[in-house]
Structures are given as C-alpha cells and as structure tokens.
C-alpha cells in the first residue's frame, strides 16, 4: 500500500517512517518482556535482555531521525537479536 496523497497531490513519506518508529518501539518492548520472563529463570541472561531494550529503542529512534542509517541499524538489531537468542538458549 502506498501513502495517501496529501492535498497538494504528493505522497507523505512521513507515515511510513512513523510506522517504522512504532515497530522499533514494539521490538524494544518485546525485548523487555522477554528479558523479564528470562529473568525469572536465569538472572544474567535476563539482565542482558533487559539492558538491550533501551539500546534497541535508541537505535530505532536513530533510524527514524536519520533514515540513511536504516541498513546499519537493521543489521545491528539483527545481530543483537541473534546474541540474545544464543544467550537465552545457552543459559543453565
């Protein structure tokens, strides 16, 4: 779907960026929730996941304010998610 044209007839690219920013916020909240759940079973991996939530939120804001950095931010978040996944599976 494309953005609705504005009264001047041009598309508003700001809507897509806003949805992207909201998606990054949801991802950060998800990391915080998973961190809280993991924290009940293993303290160190849970704390790591909880510490990653504000980092993910900050990187998402960076992608919103500086769209040219979007690929770098996406690659960083994927790397962080993979590390969190490994930590959660390797915890005792």
Buried (B, 14 or more C-beta within 10 A) or exposed (E): EEEEEEEEEEEEEEEBBEEBBEEBBEBBEBBBEBBEEBBEEBEEBBEBBBEBBEBBBEBBBBBBEEEEBBEEBBEBBEEBBEEBEEBBEEBE
